[in-house]
Amino acid sequence: MTNQDNSWKTRTKKNTVRLGLWTFFWVLTCAITAFAPKFIWDFNTTLTIIAVVVNILVGFGMILANRTHLRGLDEMQQKIQTEAMALSLGVGLVLGSSYELLEDIKLITYEPEISHLIIVMCISYMIGVIKGGVKYR
Amino acid sequence: MKNRLKILRAERDWTQAQLAEALDVSRQTINAIEKGKFDPSLPLAFKVSRLFALPIEQIFEDEV
């Protein structure tokens, strides 16, 4: 009954580690793109363009790794992930558009930051995954 | 949807983990199917049917 080399467990573990590495390098290249122009190469245009391109390419690598990870999951886990992503997308769309309006209608004085939206989407995604885990436990 | 997965598994003295490995899914998925919380897809139902060498309708029962 065992197939050690390509079992669900082995495959998922491998895909998760790969996704984790791509995510780590994407965050690293984001940090380099955000801070290196100011603190390391004094806004050298060529180096900044290279950093941006590398960041985008690594980002696409992360997207592909995420796709592989999702495809490697079993059907119940894919359902949990789909529901969590739907929640995250919906919350992001609704709260993101309202949040953007807040400054226009003078309810907040600061400019809305994309990072705030990303945090909200991450939290709602995690809530969705936990909710799915509890639902099918 | 009702199913006899837990009974069939017990008859063969298999653990949820062993059945999960044989069907290439997670143990959590086997647990959810056994409890009737998750209905498997048709391909997975056929896989279960082949593994237990029984027709699908003898394993899964529609709740009308």
N, CA and C atoms of all chains as a GROMACS GRO file, in nm:
protein
  603
    1MET      N    1   0.081  -0.121   0.000
    1MET     CA    2   0.000   0.000   0.000
    1MET      C    3   0.085   0.127   0.000
    2THR      N    4   0.217   0.109   0.008
    2THR     CA    5   0.299   0.230   0.018
    2THR      C    6   0.373   0.261  -0.112
    3ASN      N    7   0.385   0.389  -0.136
    3ASN     CA    8   0.462   0.436  -0.251
    3ASN      C    9   0.539   0.558  -0.203
    4GLN      N   10   0.652   0.531  -0.138
    4GLN     CA   11   0.727   0.634  -0.067
    4GLN      C   12   0.771   0.751  -0.154
    5ASP      N   13   0.811   0.722  -0.278
    5ASP     CA   14   0.870   0.827  -0.362
    5ASP      C   15   0.772   0.935  -0.404
    6ASN      N   16   0.648   0.894  -0.436
    6ASN     CA   17   0.554   0.993  -0.487
    6ASN      C   18   0.423   0.993  -0.409
    7SER      N   19   0.430   0.965  -0.280
    7SER     CA   20   0.308   0.965  -0.200
    7SER      C   21   0.260   1.108  -0.182
    8TRP      N   22   0.134   1.120  -0.141
    8TRP     CA   23   0.076   1.253  -0.121
    8TRP      C   24   0.160   1.334  -0.022
    9LYS      N   25   0.202   1.265   0.087
    9LYS     CA   26   0.278   1.332   0.193
    9LYS      C   27   0.410   1.387   0.140
   10THR      N   28   0.484   1.301   0.071
   10THR     CA   29   0.616   1.341   0.019
   10THR      C   30   0.603   1.456  -0.081
   11ARG      N   31   0.503   1.439  -0.170
   11ARG     CA   32   0.483   1.539  -0.276
   11ARG      C   33   0.445   1.675  -0.215
   12THR      N   34   0.352   1.672  -0.120
   12THR     CA   35   0.307   1.798  -0.058
   12THR      C   36   0.421   1.865   0.019
   13LYS      N   37   0.499   1.782   0.090
   13LYS     CA   38   0.612   1.836   0.167
   13LYS      C   39   0.712   1.906   0.073
   14LYS      N   40   0.742   1.838  -0.037
   14LYS     CA   41   0.836   1.893  -0.136
   14LYS      C   42   0.782   2.025  -0.195
   15ASN      N   43   0.654   2.023  -0.233
   15ASN     CA   44   0.593   2.143  -0.292
   15ASN      C   45   0.586   2.258  -0.192
   16THR      N   46   0.561   2.226  -0.065
   16THR     CA   47   0.552   2.330   0.038
   16THR      C   48   0.689   2.393   0.062
   17VAL      N   49   0.792   2.309   0.068
   17VAL     CA   50   0.929   2.362   0.088
   17VAL      C   51   0.967   2.451  -0.031
   18ARG      N   52   0.933   2.405  -0.152
   18ARG     CA   53   0.965   2.484  -0.273
   18ARG      C   54   0.892   2.618  -0.270
   19LEU      N   55   0.764   2.616  -0.233
   19LEU     CA   56   0.686   2.740  -0.225
   19LEU      C   57   0.744   2.833  -0.118
   20GLY      N   58   0.784   2.774  -0.006
   20GLY     CA   59   0.844   2.854   0.103
   20GLY      C   60   0.972   2.923   0.056
   21LEU      N   61   1.054   2.851  -0.019
   21LEU     CA   62   1.180   2.909  -0.068
   21LEU      C   63   1.153   3.023  -0.167
   22TRP      N   64   1.060   2.999  -0.261
   22TRP     CA   65   1.026   3.104  -0.358
   22TRP      C   66   0.970   3.228  -0.288
   23THR      N   67   0.885   3.203  -0.186
   23THR     CA   68   0.827   3.316  -0.111
   23THR      C   69   0.936   3.393  -0.038
   24PHE      N   70   1.030   3.319   0.023
   24PHE     CA   71   1.141   3.383   0.094
   24PHE      C   72   1.222   3.473  -0.001
   25PHE      N   73   1.256   3.418  -0.119
   25PHE     CA   74   1.336   3.496  -0.214
   25PHE      C   75   1.257   3.614  -0.270
   26TRP      N   76   1.125   3.597  -0.285
   26TRP     CA   77   1.043   3.709  -0.333
   26TRP      C   78   1.043   3.822  -0.229
   27VAL      N   79   1.025   3.787  -0.102
   27VAL     CA   80   1.027   3.888   0.006
   27VAL      C   81   1.164   3.955   0.009
   28LEU      N   82   1.269   3.873  -0.006
   28LEU     CA   83   1.406   3.927  -0.006
   28LEU      C   84   1.427   4.027  -0.121
   29THR      N   85   1.381   3.990  -0.242
   29THR     CA   86   1.398   4.082  -0.356
   29THR      C   87   1.309   4.206  -0.341
   30CYS      N   88   1.193   4.190  -0.272
   30CYS     CA   89   1.108   4.307  -0.244
   30CYS      C   90   1.185   4.405  -0.154
   31ALA      N   91   1.249   4.349  -0.052
   31ALA     CA   92   1.325   4.432   0.043
   31ALA      C   93   1.442   4.500  -0.028
   32ILE      N   94   1.511   4.425  -0.113
   32ILE     CA   95   1.624   4.483  -0.188
   32ILE      C   96   1.576   4.597  -0.277
   33THR      N   97   1.463   4.571  -0.350
   33THR     CA   98   1.409   4.674  -0.439
   33THR      C   99   1.364   4.798  -0.361
   34ALA      N  100   1.310   4.776  -0.241
   34ALA     CA  101   1.259   4.889  -0.163
   34ALA      C  102   1.370   4.971  -0.096
   35PHE      N  103   1.472   4.903  -0.046
   35PHE     CA  104   1.571   4.974   0.036
   35PHE      C  105   1.708   4.995  -0.029
   36ALA      N  106   1.749   4.902  -0.116
   36ALA     CA  107   1.885   4.912  -0.173
   36ALA      C  108   1.909   5.039  -0.254
   37PRO      N  109   1.813   5.086  -0.337
   37PRO     CA  110   1.840   5.208  -0.414
   37PRO      C  111   1.881   5.326  -0.324
   38LYS      N  112   1.819   5.336  -0.208
   38LYS     CA  113   1.848   5.448  -0.118
   38LYS      C  114   1.974   5.423  -0.034
   39PHE      N  115   1.986   5.301   0.019
   39PHE     CA  116   2.092   5.275   0.117
   39PHE      C  117   2.218   5.210   0.060
   40ILE      N  118   2.210   5.150  -0.059
   40ILE     CA  119   2.328   5.078  -0.110
   40ILE      C  120   2.385   5.141  -0.238
   41TRP      N  121   2.301   5.164  -0.341
   41TRP     CA  122   2.359   5.211  -0.467
   41TRP      C  123   2.314   5.353  -0.508
   42ASP      N  124   2.267   5.430  -0.414
   42ASP     CA  125   2.236   5.572  -0.434
   42ASP      C  126   2.153   5.598  -0.562
   43PHE      N  127   2.046   5.526  -0.575
   43PHE     CA  128   1.948   5.542  -0.684
   43PHE      C  129   2.007   5.528  -0.824
   44ASN      N  130   2.109   5.441  -0.836
   44ASN     CA  131   2.163   5.411  -0.969
   44ASN      C  132   2.052   5.345  -1.053
   45THR      N  133   2.016   5.411  -1.164
   45THR     CA  134   1.899   5.367  -1.242
   45THR      C  135   1.914   5.222  -1.292
   46THR      N  136   2.030   5.189  -1.347
   46THR     CA  137   2.051   5.054  -1.403
   46THR      C  138   2.030   4.948  -1.296
   47LEU      N  139   2.096   4.968  -1.182
   47LEU     CA  140   2.084   4.869  -1.073
   47LEU      C  141   1.940   4.859  -1.021
   48THR      N  142   1.872   4.974  -1.016
   48THR     CA  143   1.733   4.974  -0.968
   48THR      C  144   1.643   4.897  -1.065
   49ILE      N  145   1.663   4.921  -1.197
   49ILE     CA  146   1.583   4.848  -1.298
   49ILE      C  147   1.608   4.697  -1.286
   50ILE      N  148   1.735   4.660  -1.270
   50ILE     CA  149   1.769   4.516  -1.254
   50ILE      C  150   1.698   4.459  -1.132
   51ALA      N  151   1.700   4.535  -1.023
   51ALA     CA  152   1.635   4.487  -0.899
   51ALA      C  153   1.485   4.468  -0.920
   52VAL      N  154   1.422   4.562  -0.990
   52VAL     CA  155   1.277   4.553  -1.015
   52VAL      C  156   1.246   4.431  -1.102
   53VAL      N  157   1.326   4.413  -1.210
   53VAL     CA  158   1.304   4.300  -1.301
   53VAL      C  159   1.322   4.167  -1.228
   54VAL      N  160   1.429   4.159  -1.148
   54VAL     CA  161   1.455   4.035  -1.072
   54VAL      C  162   1.339   4.008  -0.976
   55ASN      N  163   1.291   4.115  -0.910
   55ASN     CA  164   1.179   4.102  -0.817
   55ASN      C  165   1.054   4.047  -0.888
   56ILE      N  166   1.026   4.099  -1.005
   56ILE     CA  167   0.907   4.053  -1.080
   56ILE      C  168   0.925   3.908  -1.125
   57LEU      N  169   1.046   3.875  -1.174
   57LEU     CA  170   1.071   3.738  -1.221
   57LEU      C  171   1.059   3.638  -1.105
   58VAL      N  172   1.116   3.673  -0.991
   58VAL     CA  173   1.106   3.585  -0.874
   58VAL      C  174   0.959   3.574  -0.830
   59GLY      N  175   0.886   3.685  -0.844
   59GLY     CA  176   0.742   3.685  -0.812
   59GLY      C  177   0.667   3.586  -0.899
   60PHE      N  178   0.700   3.582  -1.030
   60PHE     CA  179   0.636   3.485  -1.119
   60PHE      C  180   0.675   3.342  -1.080
   61GLY      N  181   0.799   3.324  -1.038
   61GLY     CA  182   0.844   3.193  -0.990
   61GLY      C  183   0.761   3.149  -0.870
   62MET      N  184   0.732   3.245  -0.782
   62MET     CA  185   0.651   3.215  -0.664
   62MET      C  186   0.508   3.177  -0.704
   63ILE      N  187   0.454   3.247  -0.804
   63ILE     CA  188   0.318   3.216  -0.852
   63ILE      C  189   0.314   3.072  -0.906
   64LEU      N  190   0.416   3.036  -0.986
   64LEU     CA  191   0.420   2.901  -1.043
   64LEU      C  192   0.436   2.795  -0.933
   65ALA      N  193   0.519   2.827  -0.833
   65ALA     CA  194   0.538   2.733  -0.722
   65ALA      C  195   0.407   2.716  -0.644
   66ASN      N  196   0.332   2.826  -0.631
   66ASN     CA  197   0.203   2.820  -0.562
   66ASN      C  198   0.104   2.734  -0.641
   67ARG      N  199   0.106   2.750  -0.774
   67ARG     CA  200   0.018   2.670  -0.859
   67ARG      C  201   0.051   2.520  -0.844
   68THR      N  202   0.181   2.488  -0.847
   68THR     CA  203   0.223   2.349  -0.830
   68THR      C  204   0.180   2.295  -0.694
   69HIS      N  205   0.196   2.380  -0.592
   69HIS     CA  206   0.156   2.340  -0.457
   69HIS      C  207   0.007   2.310  -0.450
   70LEU      N  208  -0.074   2.400  -0.508
   70LEU     CA  209  -0.220   2.381  -0.505
   70LEU      C  210  -0.261   2.256  -0.582
   71ARG      N  211  -0.199   2.234  -0.698
   71ARG     CA  212  -0.233   2.116  -0.778
   71ARG      C  213  -0.192   1.987  -0.710
   72GLY      N  214  -0.093   1.994  -0.624
   72GLY     CA  215  -0.046   1.875  -0.553
   72GLY      C  216  -0.133   1.837  -0.434
   73LEU      N  217  -0.218   1.931  -0.390
   73LEU     CA  218  -0.305   1.902  -0.275
   73LEU      C  219  -0.417   1.807  -0.315
   74ASP      N  220  -0.476   1.742  -0.216
   74ASP     CA  221  -0.589   1.655  -0.252
   74ASP      C  222  -0.716   1.741  -0.267
   75GLU      N  223  -0.824   1.678  -0.312
   75GLU     CA  224  -0.943   1.756  -0.350
   75GLU      C  225  -1.008   1.831  -0.234
   76MET      N  226  -1.004   1.776  -0.113
   76MET     CA  227  -1.064   1.848  -0.001
   76MET      C  228  -0.980   1.972   0.035
   77GLN      N  229  -0.848   1.953   0.032
   77GLN     CA  230  -0.761   2.067   0.064
   77GLN      C  231  -0.770   2.175  -0.044
   78GLN      N  232  -0.786   2.132  -0.169
   78GLN     CA  233  -0.804   2.230  -0.277
   78GLN      C  234  -0.932   2.310  -0.254
   79LYS      N  235  -1.036   2.241  -0.206
   79LYS     CA  236  -1.163   2.308  -0.178
   79LYS      C  237  -1.146   2.410  -0.065
   80ILE      N  238  -1.074   2.370   0.040
   80ILE     CA  239  -1.048   2.462   0.152
   80ILE      C  240  -0.972   2.584   0.102
   81GLN      N  241  -0.869   2.560   0.020
   81GLN     CA  242  -0.788   2.670  -0.034
   81GLN      C  243  -0.871   2.761  -0.123
   82THR      N  244  -0.956   2.702  -0.208
   82THR     CA  245  -1.040   2.782  -0.299
   82THR      C  246  -1.134   2.872  -0.219
   83GLU      N  247  -1.196   2.815  -0.116
   83GLU     CA  248  -1.289   2.894  -0.033
   83GLU      C  249  -1.214   3.005   0.041
   84ALA      N  250  -1.094   2.974   0.090
   84ALA     CA  251  -1.014   3.075   0.161
   84ALA      C  252  -0.972   3.187   0.066
   85MET      N  253  -0.933   3.149  -0.056
   85MET     CA  254  -0.891   3.250  -0.153
   85MET      C  255  -1.009   3.336  -0.198
   86ALA      N  256  -1.126   3.274  -0.210
   86ALA     CA  257  -1.247   3.349  -0.248
   86ALA      C  258  -1.280   3.452  -0.139
   87LEU      N  259  -1.268   3.410  -0.014
   87LEU     CA  260  -1.294   3.501   0.099
   87LEU      C  261  -1.194   3.617   0.096
   88SER      N  262  -1.068   3.581   0.077
   88SER     CA  263  -0.962   3.682   0.075
   88SER      C  264  -0.981   3.782  -0.039
   89LEU      N  265  -1.016   3.730  -0.156
   89LEU     CA  266  -1.039   3.816  -0.272
   89LEU      C  267  -1.158   3.908  -0.249
   90GLY      N  268  -1.267   3.852  -0.197
   90GLY     CA  269  -1.388   3.931  -0.171
   90GLY      C  270  -1.364   4.040  -0.069
   91VAL      N  271  -1.301   4.002   0.041
   91VAL     CA  272  -1.271   4.099   0.147
   91VAL      C  273  -1.177   4.207   0.093
   92GLY      N  274  -1.077   4.164   0.016
   92GLY     CA  275  -0.981   4.259  -0.043
   92GLY      C  276  -1.049   4.358  -0.135
   93LEU      N  277  -1.140   4.308  -0.217
   93LEU     CA  278  -1.211   4.394  -0.313
   93LEU      C  279  -1.302   4.493  -0.241
   94VAL      N  280  -1.383   4.443  -0.150
   94VAL     CA  281  -1.481   4.528  -0.081
   94VAL      C  282  -1.412   4.629   0.010
   95LEU      N  283  -1.324   4.578   0.100
   95LEU     CA  284  -1.258   4.670   0.194
   95LEU      C  285  -1.156   4.759   0.123
   96GLY      N  286  -1.091   4.704   0.020
   96GLY     CA  287  -0.991   4.783  -0.055
   96GLY      C  288  -1.053   4.903  -0.123
   97SER      N  289  -1.168   4.882  -0.186
   97SER     CA  290  -1.232   4.995  -0.256
   97SER      C  291  -1.286   5.097  -0.156
   98SER      N  292  -1.341   5.048  -0.043
   98SER     CA  293  -1.390   5.140   0.061
   98SER      C  294  -1.274   5.218   0.122
   99TYR      N  295  -1.166   5.147   0.149
   99TYR     CA  296  -1.047   5.208   0.211
   99TYR      C  297  -0.990   5.318   0.121
  100GLU      N  298  -0.989   5.291  -0.008
  100GLU     CA  299  -0.937   5.390  -0.104
  100GLU      C  300  -1.023   5.516  -0.104
  101LEU      N  301  -1.155   5.496  -0.083
  101LEU     CA  302  -1.249   5.609  -0.082
  101LEU      C  303  -1.235   5.698   0.042
  102LEU      N  304  -1.189   5.635   0.152
  102LEU     CA  305  -1.185   5.708   0.279
  102LEU      C  306  -1.108   5.839   0.271
  103GLU      N  307  -0.999   5.837   0.196
  103GLU     CA  308  -0.921   5.961   0.185
  103GLU      C  309  -0.995   6.063   0.097
  104ASP      N  310  -1.056   6.014  -0.013
  104ASP     CA  311  -1.129   6.103  -0.104
  104ASP      C  312  -1.244   6.175  -0.034
  105ILE      N  313  -1.310   6.103   0.057
  105ILE     CA  314  -1.426   6.166   0.124
  105ILE      C  315  -1.387   6.225   0.260
  106LYS      N  316  -1.255   6.239   0.280
  106LYS     CA  317  -1.199   6.309   0.397
  106LYS      C  318  -1.232   6.244   0.533
  107LEU      N  319  -1.242   6.112   0.532
  107LEU     CA  320  -1.262   6.044   0.660
  107LEU      C  321  -1.129   6.007   0.724
  108ILE      N  322  -1.025   5.997   0.641
  108ILE     CA  323  -0.889   5.978   0.694
  108ILE      C  324  -0.799   6.083   0.630
  109THR      N  325  -0.692   6.117   0.700
  109THR     CA  326  -0.606   6.225   0.650
  109THR      C  327  -0.482   6.171   0.577
  110TYR      N  328  -0.450   6.043   0.603
  110TYR     CA  329  -0.331   5.985   0.539
  110TYR      C  330  -0.369   5.912   0.410
  111GLU      N  331  -0.267   5.888   0.326
  111GLU     CA  332  -0.291   5.819   0.199
  111GLU      C  333  -0.300   5.668   0.223
  112PRO      N  334  -0.404   5.601   0.171
  112PRO     CA  335  -0.415   5.456   0.190
  112PRO      C  336  -0.294   5.382   0.133
  113GLU      N  337  -0.245   5.284   0.209
  113GLU     CA  338  -0.126   5.208   0.169
  113GLU      C  339  -0.169   5.071   0.119
  114ILE      N  340  -0.104   5.025   0.011
  114ILE     CA  341  -0.134   4.892  -0.044
  114ILE      C  342  -0.097   4.783   0.057
  115SER      N  343   0.004   4.812   0.140
  115SER     CA  344   0.047   4.712   0.239
  115SER      C  345  -0.065   4.680   0.339
  116HIS      N  346  -0.148   4.781   0.370
  116HIS     CA  347  -0.261   4.757   0.462
  116HIS      C  348  -0.360   4.658   0.400
  117LEU      N  349  -0.383   4.674   0.271
  117LEU     CA  350  -0.475   4.584   0.199
  117LEU      C  351  -0.417   4.442   0.197
  118ILE      N  352  -0.287   4.432   0.174
  118ILE     CA  353  -0.221   4.300   0.171
  118ILE      C  354  -0.235   4.231   0.308
  119ILE      N  355  -0.218   4.309   0.415
  119ILE     CA  356  -0.232   4.252   0.551
  119ILE      C  357  -0.374   4.200   0.572
  120VAL      N  358  -0.473   4.282   0.532
  120VAL     CA  359  -0.614   4.241   0.548
  120VAL      C  360  -0.642   4.114   0.468
  121MET      N  361  -0.589   4.108   0.345
  121MET     CA  362  -0.612   3.990   0.260
  121MET      C  363  -0.545   3.865   0.320
  122CYS      N  364  -0.425   3.883   0.375
  122CYS     CA  365  -0.354   3.770   0.437
  122CYS      C  366  -0.431   3.719   0.558
  123ILE      N  367  -0.480   3.813   0.641
  123ILE     CA  368  -0.555   3.773   0.761
  123ILE      C  369  -0.684   3.700   0.722
  124SER      N  370  -0.757   3.756   0.622
  124SER     CA  371  -0.882   3.691   0.582
  124SER      C  372  -0.856   3.554   0.518
  125TYR      N  373  -0.743   3.541   0.447
  125TYR     CA  374  -0.705   3.412   0.388
  125TYR      C  375  -0.678   3.309   0.500
  126MET      N  376  -0.604   3.353   0.602
  126MET     CA  377  -0.573   3.262   0.714
  126MET      C  378  -0.700   3.221   0.788
  127ILE      N  379  -0.792   3.318   0.806
  127ILE     CA  380  -0.920   3.287   0.870
  127ILE      C  381  -0.995   3.182   0.786
  128GLY      N  382  -0.993   3.201   0.654
  128GLY     CA  383  -1.060   3.108   0.563
  128GLY      C  384  -1.002   2.968   0.572
  129VAL      N  385  -0.870   2.957   0.579
  129VAL     CA  386  -0.804   2.825   0.588
  129VAL      C  387  -0.839   2.758   0.721
  130ILE      N  388  -0.835   2.836   0.830
  130ILE     CA  389  -0.868   2.780   0.962
  130ILE      C  390  -1.015   2.735   0.964
  131LYS      N  391  -1.103   2.820   0.910
  131LYS     CA  392  -1.246   2.790   0.904
  131LYS      C  393  -1.270   2.660   0.826
  132GLY      N  394  -1.201   2.646   0.714
  132GLY     CA  395  -1.213   2.524   0.632
  132GLY      C  396  -1.164   2.402   0.706
  133GLY      N  397  -1.052   2.418   0.776
  133GLY     CA  398  -0.996   2.307   0.854
  133GLY      C  399  -1.091   2.259   0.961
  134VAL      N  400  -1.156   2.356   1.027
  134VAL     CA  401  -1.252   2.323   1.134
  134VAL      C  402  -1.377   2.258   1.074
  135LYS      N  403  -1.422   2.313   0.961
  135LYS     CA  404  -1.544   2.264   0.894
  135LYS      C  405  -1.534   2.115   0.858
  136TYR      N  406  -1.420   2.075   0.807
  136TYR     CA  407  -1.404   1.936   0.761
  136TYR      C  408  -1.332   1.846   0.862
  137ARG      N  409  -1.314   1.893   0.985
  137ARG     CA  410  -1.242   1.812   1.083
  137ARG      C  411  -1.326   1.695   1.132
  138MET      N  412  -2.395   1.268   0.188
  138MET     CA  413  -2.391   1.133   0.132
  138MET      C  414  -2.334   1.035   0.236
  139LYS      N  415  -2.408   0.926   0.260
  139LYS     CA  416  -2.361   0.824   0.355
  139LYS      C  417  -2.258   0.735   0.287
  140ASN      N  418  -2.171   0.673   0.366
  140ASN     CA  419  -2.077   0.578   0.306
  140ASN      C  420  -2.035   0.473   0.409
  141ARG      N  421  -1.980   0.363   0.356
  141ARG     CA  422  -1.938   0.251   0.444
  141ARG      C  423  -1.786   0.244   0.454
  142LEU      N  424  -1.723   0.356   0.431
  142LEU     CA  425  -1.575   0.358   0.427
  142LEU      C  426  -1.513   0.310   0.559
  143LYS      N  427  -1.568   0.359   0.668
  143LYS     CA  428  -1.512   0.325   0.800
  143LYS      C  429  -1.525   0.174   0.826
  144ILE      N  430  -1.640   0.118   0.791
  144ILE     CA  431  -1.664  -0.026   0.812
  144ILE      C  432  -1.569  -0.108   0.725
  145LEU      N  433  -1.561  -0.070   0.597
  145LEU     CA  434  -1.474  -0.144   0.504
  145LEU      C  435  -1.328  -0.136   0.547
  146ARG      N  436  -1.290  -0.021   0.596
  146ARG     CA  437  -1.153  -0.002   0.642
  146ARG      C  438  -1.126  -0.088   0.766
  147ALA      N  439  -1.224  -0.088   0.857
  147ALA     CA  440  -1.209  -0.167   0.980
  147ALA      C  441  -1.203  -0.317   0.949
  148GLU      N  442  -1.282  -0.360   0.851
  148GLU     CA  443  -1.281  -0.502   0.812
  148GLU      C  444  -1.143  -0.547   0.765
  149ARG      N  445  -1.071  -0.456   0.704
  149ARG     CA  446  -0.937  -0.487   0.653
  149ARG      C  447  -0.827  -0.450   0.754
  150ASP      N  448  -0.869  -0.397   0.866
  150ASP     CA  449  -0.777  -0.357   0.972
  150ASP      C  450  -0.676  -0.252   0.925
  151TRP      N  451  -0.726  -0.159   0.846
  151TRP     CA  452  -0.641  -0.050   0.798
  151TRP      C  453  -0.662   0.074   0.884
  152THR      N  454  -0.559   0.153   0.898
  152THR     CA  455  -0.574   0.282   0.967
  152THR      C  456  -0.617   0.386   0.863
  153GLN      N  457  -0.661   0.500   0.913
  153GLN     CA  458  -0.697   0.610   0.820
  153GLN      C  459  -0.575   0.651   0.739
  154ALA      N  460  -0.459   0.650   0.803
  154ALA     CA  461  -0.335   0.691   0.735
  154ALA      C  462  -0.301   0.594   0.621
  155GLN      N  463  -0.320   0.464   0.646
  155GLN     CA  464  -0.292   0.364   0.541
  155GLN      C  465  -0.387   0.380   0.424
  156LEU      N  466  -0.514   0.401   0.455
  156LEU     CA  467  -0.612   0.418   0.348
  156LEU      C  468  -0.582   0.547   0.269
  157ALA      N  469  -0.546   0.652   0.342
  157ALA     CA  470  -0.512   0.779   0.278
  157ALA      C  471  -0.395   0.761   0.182
  158GLU      N  472  -0.296   0.686   0.225
  158GLU     CA  473  -0.179   0.663   0.140
  158GLU      C  474  -0.215   0.583   0.015
  159ALA      N  475  -0.302   0.484   0.034
  159ALA     CA  476  -0.344   0.401  -0.080
  159ALA      C  477  -0.424   0.483  -0.181
  160LEU      N  478  -0.498   0.583  -0.132
  160LEU     CA  479  -0.582   0.665  -0.221
  160LEU      C  480  -0.512   0.795  -0.263
  161ASP      N  481  -0.392   0.816  -0.212
  161ASP     CA  482  -0.313   0.935  -0.244
  161ASP      C  483  -0.384   1.065  -0.203
  162VAL      N  484  -0.439   1.062  -0.083
  162VAL     CA  485  -0.500   1.184  -0.026
  162VAL      C  486  -0.450   1.198   0.118
  163SER      N  487  -0.492   1.307   0.184
  163SER     CA  488  -0.449   1.327   0.323
  163SER      C  489  -0.537   1.245   0.418
  164ARG      N  490  -0.485   1.219   0.538
  164ARG     CA  491  -0.563   1.147   0.639
  164ARG      C  492  -0.687   1.228   0.678
  165GLN      N  493  -0.673   1.361   0.680
  165GLN     CA  494  -0.784   1.449   0.715
  165GLN      C  495  -0.901   1.431   0.616
  166THR      N  496  -0.866   1.409   0.490
  166THR     CA  497  -0.970   1.390   0.388
  166THR      C  498  -1.046   1.260   0.412
  167ILE      N  499  -0.973   1.154   0.445
  167ILE     CA  500  -1.038   1.025   0.477
  167ILE      C  501  -1.131   1.042   0.596
  168ASN      N  502  -1.083   1.112   0.698
  168ASN     CA  503  -1.163   1.137   0.817
  168ASN      C  504  -1.292   1.214   0.783
  169ALA      N  505  -1.278   1.318   0.699
  169ALA     CA  506  -1.394   1.399   0.661
  169ALA      C  507  -1.493   1.317   0.578
  170ILE      N  508  -1.443   1.229   0.491
  170ILE     CA  509  -1.533   1.145   0.409
  170ILE      C  510  -1.606   1.047   0.501
  171GLU      N  511  -1.532   0.983   0.591
  171GLU     CA  512  -1.594   0.885   0.682
  171GLU      C  513  -1.704   0.950   0.767
  172LYS      N  514  -1.681   1.074   0.807
  172LYS     CA  515  -1.780   1.144   0.890
  172LYS      C  516  -1.894   1.205   0.809
  173GLY      N  517  -1.883   1.194   0.676
  173GLY     CA  518  -1.987   1.248   0.589
  173GLY      C  519  -1.980   1.399   0.574
  174LYS      N  520  -1.867   1.456   0.613
  174LYS     CA  521  -1.852   1.603   0.603
  174LYS      C  522  -1.804   1.646   0.464
  175PHE      N  523  -1.743   1.553   0.393
  175PHE     CA  524  -1.692   1.585   0.259
  175PHE      C  525  -1.729   1.472   0.163
  176ASP      N  526  -1.789   1.509   0.051
  176ASP     CA  527  -1.824   1.410  -0.052
  176ASP      C  528  -1.711   1.402  -0.154
  177PRO      N  529  -1.657   1.281  -0.176
  177PRO     CA  530  -1.546   1.271  -0.272
  177PRO      C  531  -1.593   1.293  -0.416
  178SER      N  532  -1.499   1.330  -0.500
  178SER     CA  533  -1.529   1.346  -0.643
  178SER      C  534  -1.553   1.208  -0.704
  179LEU      N  535  -1.605   1.205  -0.825
  179LEU     CA  536  -1.628   1.078  -0.894
  179LEU      C  537  -1.497   0.999  -0.915
  180PRO      N  538  -1.388   1.064  -0.961
  180PRO     CA  539  -1.262   0.989  -0.976
  180PRO      C  540  -1.214   0.926  -0.844
  181LEU      N  541  -1.229   1.000  -0.733
  181LEU     CA  542  -1.185   0.944  -0.604
  181LEU      C  543  -1.278   0.831  -0.560
  182ALA      N  544  -1.408   0.847  -0.587
  182ALA     CA  545  -1.504   0.741  -0.553
  182ALA      C  546  -1.472   0.613  -0.632
  183PHE      N  547  -1.434   0.628  -0.758
  183PHE     CA  548  -1.396   0.512  -0.840
  183PHE      C  549  -1.268   0.447  -0.786
  184LYS      N  550  -1.178   0.530  -0.739
  184LYS     CA  551  -1.053   0.480  -0.681
  184LYS      C  552  -1.082   0.396  -0.557
  185VAL      N  553  -1.174   0.447  -0.474
  185VAL     CA  554  -1.215   0.375  -0.353
  185VAL      C  555  -1.280   0.243  -0.393
  186SER      N  556  -1.364   0.251  -0.495
  186SER     CA  557  -1.433   0.132  -0.544
  186SER      C  558  -1.334   0.025  -0.592
  187ARG      N  559  -1.233   0.067  -0.666
  187ARG     CA  560  -1.130  -0.027  -0.716
  187ARG      C  561  -1.051  -0.086  -0.600
  188LEU      N  562  -1.018  -0.001  -0.502
  188LEU     CA  563  -0.937  -0.047  -0.389
  188LEU      C  564  -1.009  -0.154  -0.307
  189PHE      N  565  -1.139  -0.134  -0.284
  189PHE     CA  566  -1.216  -0.231  -0.205
  189PHE      C  567  -1.280  -0.339  -0.292
  190ALA      N  568  -1.259  -0.328  -0.423
  190ALA     CA  569  -1.316  -0.425  -0.519
  190ALA      C  570  -1.467  -0.440  -0.500
  191LEU      N  571  -1.533  -0.325  -0.485
  191LEU     CA  572  -1.678  -0.324  -0.469
  191LEU      C  573  -1.739  -0.218  -0.560
  192PRO      N  574  -1.863  -0.238  -0.604
  192PRO     CA  575  -1.927  -0.132  -0.683
  192PRO      C  576  -1.947  -0.006  -0.599
  193ILE      N  577  -1.944   0.108  -0.664
  193ILE     CA  578  -1.958   0.237  -0.593
  193ILE      C  579  -2.084   0.240  -0.505
  194GLU      N  580  -2.194   0.190  -0.560
  194GLU     CA  581  -2.322   0.199  -0.486
  194GLU      C  582  -2.323   0.112  -0.359
  195GLN      N  583  -2.226   0.020  -0.349
  195GLN     CA  584  -2.217  -0.058  -0.224
  195GLN      C  585  -2.129   0.012  -0.120
  196ILE      N  586  -2.066   0.119  -0.162
  196ILE     CA  587  -1.981   0.196  -0.068
  196ILE      C  588  -2.048   0.329  -0.033
  197PHE      N  589  -2.098   0.396  -0.135
  197PHE     CA  590  -2.161   0.527  -0.114
  197PHE      C  591  -2.312   0.517  -0.137
  198GLU      N  592  -2.384   0.589  -0.053
  198GLU     CA  593  -2.531   0.586  -0.065
  198GLU      C  594  -2.584   0.729  -0.064
  199ASP      N  595  -2.662   0.760  -0.165
  199ASP     CA  596  -2.716   0.896  -0.176
  199ASP      C  597  -2.826   0.916  -0.071
  200GLU      N  598  -2.822   1.030  -0.003
  200GLU     CA  599  -2.926   1.062   0.095
  200GLU      C  600  -3.031   1.149   0.030
  201VAL      N  601  -3.144   1.088  -0.005
  201VAL     CA  602  -3.249   1.166  -0.072
  201VAL      C  603  -3.351   1.214   0.031
   0.00000   0.00000   0.00000
